[in-house]
Amino acid sequence: MKAVFILAILACALALAYGDLVCGRNYCEKHPCTSTKPTPTSCSSPSIYRAKHAGKCACCPACVTLLAEGAACKTYSKELGETPSAICRDQLTCLKGVCTRVPPRA
């Protein structure tokens, strides 16, 4: 049982370190966006402009649709360069494929 616990902690530490190793603090500065970039005024409703959303490590701007509570959603990996065109609204989290309100921890 101890070995499983230690392996679980080690796996969590490696996952956190991997994200920092892939993107790091200066990744966006060293790898500027090369694709066509939307501007704050080019997004059509219901999309909104987000300066840091698209491309690997979410370095590039994008137009994004905000999903309401109960809407179908998908989780993405910014380290792999996956760019969602729609995300859950603020204070909602994508859980089991649905935008869900999660109460704050006490």
Backbone bond lengths (Angstrom), bond angles and torsions (degrees), N, CA, C in turn:
res aa  C-N    CA-C-N  psi(-1)  N-CA   C-N-CA  omega(-1)  CA-C   N-CA-C  phi
1 M - - - 1.448 - - 1.528 110.61 -
2 K 1.333 116.52 -39.02 1.468 120.46 178.36 1.523 110.62 -61.54
3 A 1.322 115.57 -41.33 1.468 120.10 -178.27 1.528 110.90 -63.48
4 V 1.315 117.71 -40.08 1.463 121.26 178.82 1.523 109.87 -64.11
5 F 1.311 116.91 -43.63 1.464 121.89 179.18 1.526 110.79 -62.03
6 I 1.319 117.31 -45.32 1.464 121.66 179.36 1.525 110.41 -64.43
7 L 1.327 117.58 -41.54 1.466 120.56 177.94 1.525 111.07 -64.81
8 A 1.318 117.60 -37.45 1.471 120.83 178.83 1.530 110.12 -65.04
9 I 1.309 117.82 -43.97 1.470 121.56 178.33 1.523 109.97 -64.32
10 L 1.301 117.39 -42.53 1.464 121.44 178.53 1.528 111.00 -62.66
11 A 1.327 117.29 -42.09 1.465 120.97 178.84 1.525 110.75 -63.03
12 C 1.334 117.17 -41.07 1.476 120.47 178.14 1.523 110.89 -64.54
13 A 1.305 117.13 -43.53 1.470 120.94 179.44 1.528 110.88 -62.73
14 L 1.315 117.23 -41.50 1.462 120.70 178.66 1.526 111.51 -65.91
15 A 1.316 117.29 -39.02 1.464 120.65 178.81 1.523 110.56 -63.49
16 L 1.321 117.40 -43.17 1.471 120.72 177.75 1.524 111.05 -64.95
17 A 1.315 116.62 -43.41 1.464 120.34 179.92 1.517 111.12 -66.01
18 Y 1.332 118.18 -37.74 1.462 121.25 -179.21 1.523 110.38 -61.18
19 G 1.330 116.90 -45.30 1.464 120.33 178.56 1.513 111.25 -58.81
20 D 1.313 117.86 -42.34 1.462 121.17 179.41 1.523 110.70 -71.17
21 L 1.325 117.88 -34.87 1.463 120.36 179.66 1.526 111.34 -69.97
22 V 1.325 117.31 -37.34 1.459 120.67 -178.68 1.521 110.09 -71.00
23 C 1.314 116.83 -53.60 1.463 120.19 -175.32 1.525 112.57 -91.77
24 G 1.292 117.35 -44.18 1.456 120.20 179.49 1.522 112.70 59.60
25 R 1.309 115.68 -179.22 1.458 120.85 -177.03 1.530 112.85 -80.52
26 N 1.311 117.62 -28.82 1.468 120.81 -174.55 1.524 113.39 -111.19
27 Y 1.312 118.03 13.61 1.462 120.29 -175.10 1.529 111.49 -57.23
28 C 1.325 117.25 -47.41 1.470 120.59 -176.43 1.534 111.64 -64.90
29 E 1.310 117.16 -34.82 1.468 120.31 178.16 1.529 111.01 -68.08
30 K 1.319 116.23 -37.16 1.462 120.51 -178.48 1.529 112.73 -81.02
31 H 1.332 117.39 -21.04 1.461 122.23 -177.50 1.528 109.86 -128.62
32 P 1.324 117.65 74.08 1.475 119.56 -178.21 1.524 111.64 -66.14
33 C 1.317 115.14 157.45 1.468 121.43 -179.82 1.520 110.20 -65.26
34 T 1.323 115.95 138.09 1.467 120.41 178.32 1.521 112.03 -115.31
35 S 1.317 116.51 -13.37 1.467 119.58 -178.71 1.532 110.61 -82.95
36 T 1.317 115.73 170.83 1.459 121.13 176.93 1.516 108.62 -62.09
37 K 1.315 116.05 129.34 1.458 120.53 -175.42 1.522 111.13 -107.29
38 P 1.337 117.23 131.25 1.460 118.74 173.75 1.531 109.99 -70.80
39 T 1.305 116.07 160.06 1.464 121.58 176.39 1.520 108.29 -110.77
40 P 1.330 117.35 164.80 1.464 119.41 179.89 1.526 113.84 -56.95
41 T 1.331 117.76 -24.37 1.465 119.89 -179.03 1.530 113.22 -98.16
42 S 1.332 118.17 -2.68 1.471 119.82 -176.74 1.525 114.32 -90.65
43 C 1.313 118.32 -7.03 1.467 120.95 -179.66 1.520 109.72 -83.66
44 S 1.334 116.19 130.41 1.464 119.56 179.12 1.528 109.73 -95.81
45 S 1.310 116.02 146.47 1.459 122.41 -178.09 1.530 109.52 -59.64
46 P 1.316 119.87 139.07 1.453 129.35 11.82 1.527 114.22 -93.12
47 S 1.308 118.47 14.12 1.466 121.18 179.70 1.515 110.96 -76.23
48 I 1.327 114.84 153.07 1.459 121.25 175.23 1.519 108.72 -124.05
49 Y 1.316 116.84 158.95 1.464 123.15 179.39 1.523 109.21 -87.28
50 R 1.335 115.51 132.65 1.475 120.72 172.83 1.520 107.42 -127.94
51 A 1.316 116.40 122.14 1.461 122.28 -175.72 1.525 112.63 -65.66
52 K 1.304 118.34 -35.76 1.469 122.79 -178.30 1.520 108.81 -122.68
53 H 1.337 116.23 90.05 1.459 118.14 -176.76 1.534 113.69 -144.68
54 A 1.308 118.06 -39.32 1.466 121.07 -171.35 1.530 112.12 -98.16
55 G 1.328 115.12 165.36 1.465 122.04 174.96 1.515 112.83 76.60
56 K 1.308 114.92 176.80 1.457 120.46 -179.69 1.521 109.72 -61.05
57 C 1.288 116.93 131.24 1.464 125.52 179.94 1.526 113.00 65.62
58 A 1.320 117.15 17.17 1.472 123.06 176.69 1.519 111.69 54.93
59 C 1.316 116.59 50.19 1.466 121.98 -178.51 1.526 113.43 -90.35
60 C 1.302 118.38 -20.92 1.464 121.56 -169.91 1.528 112.41 -107.27
61 P 1.329 116.44 156.15 1.459 120.03 178.18 1.532 111.53 -74.36
62 A 1.339 115.16 157.75 1.466 120.69 178.97 1.522 110.49 -159.84
63 C 1.325 115.11 158.83 1.460 121.97 171.14 1.529 106.36 -94.82
64 V 1.332 116.89 129.08 1.456 121.87 -173.07 1.529 110.23 -131.30
65 T 1.318 116.48 137.48 1.457 121.79 174.84 1.521 108.47 -91.25
66 L 1.339 116.33 132.28 1.460 121.11 178.83 1.526 109.32 -92.18
67 L 1.324 115.63 130.10 1.464 122.11 -176.99 1.525 110.80 -95.20
68 A 1.319 115.91 142.77 1.464 122.12 179.43 1.528 110.72 -83.32
69 E 1.317 115.39 168.37 1.459 121.43 176.69 1.526 109.69 -58.86
70 G 1.328 115.96 133.36 1.454 121.75 179.82 1.526 114.09 91.97
71 A 1.332 117.36 -9.49 1.466 120.79 -179.75 1.533 110.34 -75.12
72 A 1.317 116.19 151.28 1.463 121.32 176.70 1.524 109.00 -70.14
73 C 1.333 117.04 138.63 1.465 121.65 -178.67 1.518 109.68 -144.03
74 K 1.312 115.51 173.90 1.457 121.94 179.08 1.524 107.75 -142.07
75 T 1.328 117.38 143.93 1.455 120.69 175.70 1.525 108.59 -89.74
76 Y 1.317 116.19 149.20 1.460 122.50 -175.81 1.517 110.60 -131.33
77 S 1.315 115.85 161.98 1.457 121.91 176.82 1.515 109.64 -111.71
78 K 1.330 116.69 112.70 1.463 119.12 178.92 1.525 111.09 -68.42
79 E 1.338 117.15 -27.36 1.458 120.02 178.98 1.519 111.91 -65.19
80 L 1.331 116.60 -29.50 1.466 120.62 179.32 1.517 112.20 -89.52
81 G 1.331 116.50 -2.73 1.453 120.28 178.92 1.508 114.04 83.44
82 E 1.322 117.02 15.42 1.461 120.02 177.74 1.527 109.30 -73.83
83 T 1.306 116.66 131.07 1.456 121.49 -176.58 1.521 110.25 -121.19
84 P 1.332 117.17 108.10 1.457 118.90 177.75 1.523 111.08 -75.24
85 S 1.310 116.80 139.36 1.462 120.14 176.73 1.519 110.52 -88.77
86 A 1.335 115.74 -10.61 1.462 121.20 177.51 1.525 108.76 -142.07
87 I 1.330 115.96 137.75 1.465 121.63 179.41 1.527 108.99 -135.75
88 C 1.321 115.99 161.67 1.456 120.78 177.24 1.531 110.14 -68.44
89 R 1.329 115.99 144.10 1.468 121.62 177.06 1.526 110.44 -59.59
90 D 1.339 115.95 165.14 1.465 121.11 176.18 1.525 109.64 -54.24
91 Q 1.296 115.36 146.17 1.458 125.26 -179.91 1.531 113.16 70.37
92 L 1.337 116.88 9.25 1.460 121.44 173.15 1.521 108.41 -117.97
93 T 1.320 116.40 150.41 1.456 122.62 179.37 1.525 108.94 -129.17
94 C 1.312 115.92 143.88 1.462 120.19 177.91 1.532 108.35 -81.59
95 L 1.340 115.50 105.36 1.457 121.63 179.02 1.518 108.82 -120.63
96 K 1.323 116.15 123.87 1.464 122.00 179.06 1.525 111.82 53.27
97 G 1.330 116.52 36.50 1.456 121.12 175.05 1.512 115.65 80.40
98 V 1.355 117.40 13.90 1.463 121.51 -179.88 1.526 109.14 -135.86
99 C 1.351 117.52 135.47 1.466 121.44 175.76 1.525 108.20 -68.22
100 T 1.332 116.15 118.01 1.455 122.56 -172.50 1.516 110.80 -127.49
101 R 1.333 116.57 139.09 1.465 121.48 175.25 1.517 107.32 -80.81
102 V 1.336 115.61 124.30 1.457 120.94 179.72 1.529 107.43 -109.48
103 P 1.330 118.08 121.83 1.460 119.46 -179.19 1.526 110.83 -64.67
104 P 1.343 117.18 144.00 1.464 119.62 179.42 1.532 111.25 -63.82
105 R 1.294 114.39 148.68 1.478 119.17 179.00 1.513 109.58 -75.62
106 A 1.303 115.52 142.33 1.473 120.35 -179.05 1.492 111.84 -81.40
